[in-house]
Amino acid sequence: MIDATYYVLATLAVLASVLLWLANLLSLPGNWGIIVLAIALAWLFPVDASTHGPGVGWDTVAVLAGLALLGELMEFAAGATGAARQGASRRAILLSLVGSCALSLLGALLVAMLIPVVGALIGALVGGGAGAWGGAYLGEMWKGRSQPERLAAGKGALVGRVLGTFSKLLVGVIMVAVFTAAAFI
């Protein structure tokens, strides 16, 4: 029999998973944090197969891990493919990924000071896109490529970053739904 302690902790874990999902906007590993919460619930409150009651089992943890890996692969593939389709060099792609992460965090911090609550999200999105564009542009400039080639690589990196972030967010929503369903159904 699952008691009130489980429901209180499960509710807090689900609320924390939503915050972790939003951390993906900051280029932080929020989806992996959801797995940590699922592991904690699975370990603290093992599922009793005879009662078929609510609870997070190890099978749920495995599904969440697979989804998190899928989200990472989708994000990386979209970011790298966006720049590569425009003929960007490996250096530009790497700098695009680094710039995206760095400016996402910086943008979140700076804009959060100006606009409470949603400022961090706006800053993370804009900063991540600008970092992807700037990294690819600098990488191509470093390689000695022409201005149109640099602009094309930057545009590809920006589009790839946005598509990758939305892909990872979509997978994260599915993870939150699976976690919530396992915890309460």
C-alpha positions as CSV (number, residue, x, y, z in Angstrom):
1,M,0.0,0.0,0.0
2,I,1.4,3.4,-1.0
3,D,0.9,6.0,1.6
4,A,0.6,9.8,1.5
5,T,4.4,10.2,1.6
6,Y,4.7,8.7,-1.8
7,Y,2.1,11.0,-3.3
8,V,3.7,14.1,-1.8
9,L,7.1,13.1,-3.1
10,A,5.8,12.1,-6.5
11,T,4.0,15.4,-6.8
12,L,7.1,17.3,-6.0
13,A,9.1,15.1,-8.4
14,V,6.7,15.8,-11.2
15,L,6.8,19.5,-10.5
16,A,10.6,19.4,-10.5
17,S,10.5,17.5,-13.7
18,V,8.7,20.4,-15.4
19,L,11.4,22.7,-14.2
20,L,14.1,20.4,-15.4
21,W,12.3,20.2,-18.8
22,L,12.5,24.0,-19.0
23,A,16.3,23.8,-18.2
24,N,16.7,22.4,-21.7
25,L,16.2,25.9,-23.0
26,L,19.3,26.9,-21.2
27,S,21.3,24.1,-22.9
28,L,21.3,22.2,-19.5
29,P,20.7,18.5,-19.3
30,G,17.2,18.8,-18.0
31,N,16.0,15.5,-19.5
32,W,18.7,13.6,-17.7
33,G,17.6,15.3,-14.4
34,I,14.1,13.8,-15.0
35,I,15.8,10.4,-15.1
36,V,17.5,11.1,-11.8
37,L,14.1,11.9,-10.2
38,A,12.6,8.7,-11.7
39,I,15.5,6.6,-10.3
40,A,14.9,8.2,-6.8
41,L,11.2,7.3,-6.8
42,A,11.9,3.8,-8.2
43,W,14.5,3.2,-5.5
44,L,12.6,4.7,-2.6
45,F,9.2,3.3,-3.5
46,P,9.6,0.0,-5.4
47,V,6.6,-1.0,-7.5
48,D,4.6,-3.9,-6.1
49,A,3.6,-6.0,-9.1
50,S,0.9,-7.8,-7.2
51,T,-1.2,-4.6,-6.6
52,H,-0.7,-3.0,-10.0
53,G,-0.8,0.4,-8.2
54,P,0.9,3.6,-9.2
55,G,4.7,3.8,-9.0
56,V,7.8,4.4,-11.0
57,G,9.4,1.1,-11.9
58,W,12.7,0.4,-13.5
59,D,11.1,-0.2,-16.8
60,T,9.9,3.4,-16.7
61,V,13.5,4.5,-15.9
62,A,14.7,2.6,-18.9
63,V,12.1,4.2,-21.2
64,L,13.0,7.6,-19.9
65,A,16.7,6.9,-20.5
66,G,15.9,5.9,-24.1
67,L,13.9,9.0,-24.7
68,A,16.6,11.3,-23.2
69,L,19.2,9.7,-25.5
70,L,16.9,10.2,-28.4
71,G,16.4,13.9,-27.5
72,E,20.2,14.4,-27.3
73,L,20.8,12.7,-30.6
74,M,18.0,14.8,-32.3
75,E,19.4,18.0,-30.8
76,F,22.9,17.3,-31.9
77,A,22.0,16.0,-35.3
78,A,19.8,19.1,-36.0
79,G,22.4,21.5,-34.9
80,A,25.2,19.9,-36.8
81,T,23.2,19.2,-39.9
82,G,21.9,22.7,-40.1
83,A,25.3,24.2,-40.5
84,A,26.7,21.2,-42.5
85,R,23.9,21.6,-45.1
86,Q,25.2,25.1,-45.8
87,G,28.7,23.7,-46.3
88,A,30.1,24.6,-42.9
89,S,33.4,23.2,-41.8
90,R,33.8,21.0,-38.7
91,R,35.5,23.9,-37.0
92,A,32.4,26.1,-37.6
93,I,30.1,23.3,-36.4
94,L,32.1,22.8,-33.2
95,L,32.3,26.6,-32.5
96,S,28.5,26.8,-33.2
97,L,27.8,24.2,-30.5
98,V,30.1,25.9,-28.0
99,G,28.8,29.4,-28.8
100,S,25.3,28.1,-28.5
101,C,25.8,26.7,-25.0
102,A,27.8,29.7,-23.7
103,L,25.5,32.4,-25.0
104,S,22.4,30.5,-24.0
105,L,23.5,30.6,-20.4
106,L,24.7,34.2,-20.6
107,G,21.5,35.4,-22.4
108,A,19.4,33.7,-19.7
109,L,21.3,35.4,-16.9
110,L,21.3,38.9,-18.5
111,V,17.7,39.0,-19.7
112,A,16.4,37.5,-16.5
113,M,17.7,40.6,-14.7
114,L,15.6,42.8,-17.1
115,I,12.5,40.7,-17.4
116,P,11.4,38.7,-14.4
117,V,10.1,35.1,-14.8
118,V,10.2,34.7,-18.6
119,G,13.3,36.7,-19.2
120,A,15.6,33.7,-18.6
121,L,13.7,31.7,-21.2
122,I,13.8,34.5,-23.8
123,G,17.4,35.1,-23.1
124,A,18.3,31.4,-23.4
125,L,16.5,31.1,-26.8
126,V,17.9,34.3,-28.3
127,G,21.4,33.7,-26.8
128,G,21.5,30.1,-28.0
129,G,20.5,31.1,-31.5
130,A,23.0,34.0,-31.6
131,G,25.8,31.8,-30.2
132,A,25.1,29.1,-32.9
133,W,25.1,31.8,-35.6
134,G,28.2,33.5,-34.2
135,G,30.2,30.4,-33.7
136,A,29.6,29.1,-37.2
137,Y,30.4,32.5,-38.6
138,L,33.7,32.8,-36.7
139,G,34.6,29.2,-37.6
140,E,34.2,30.0,-41.3
141,M,36.0,33.3,-41.0
142,W,38.9,31.4,-39.3
143,K,39.0,29.1,-42.2
144,G,39.2,32.0,-44.6
145,R,35.9,31.5,-46.3
146,S,34.0,34.3,-48.1
147,Q,31.3,36.5,-46.5
148,P,28.4,34.7,-48.2
149,E,29.8,31.3,-47.1
150,R,30.1,32.6,-43.5
151,L,26.6,34.0,-43.5
152,A,25.2,30.8,-44.9
153,A,26.9,28.7,-42.3
154,G,25.7,31.0,-39.6
155,K,22.1,30.8,-40.9
156,G,22.3,27.0,-41.1
157,A,23.6,26.7,-37.5
158,L,20.9,29.1,-36.2
159,V,18.1,27.1,-37.9
160,G,19.6,23.8,-36.7
161,R,19.9,25.1,-33.2
162,V,16.3,26.2,-33.1
163,L,15.1,22.9,-34.6
164,G,17.3,20.9,-32.2
165,T,16.0,22.7,-29.2
166,F,12.4,22.2,-30.2
167,S,13.1,18.5,-30.8
168,K,14.6,18.1,-27.4
169,L,11.8,20.0,-25.8
170,L,9.2,17.8,-27.5
171,V,11.0,14.7,-26.3
172,G,11.2,16.3,-22.8
173,V,7.4,16.8,-22.8
174,I,6.9,13.2,-23.6
175,M,9.3,12.3,-20.8
176,V,7.3,14.4,-18.3
177,A,4.1,12.8,-19.4
178,V,5.5,9.2,-19.1
179,F,7.0,10.1,-15.7
180,T,3.7,11.6,-14.5
181,A,1.6,8.7,-15.8
182,A,3.9,6.1,-14.2
183,A,3.9,8.0,-10.9
184,F,0.1,8.4,-10.6
185,I,-1.7,5.8,-12.8
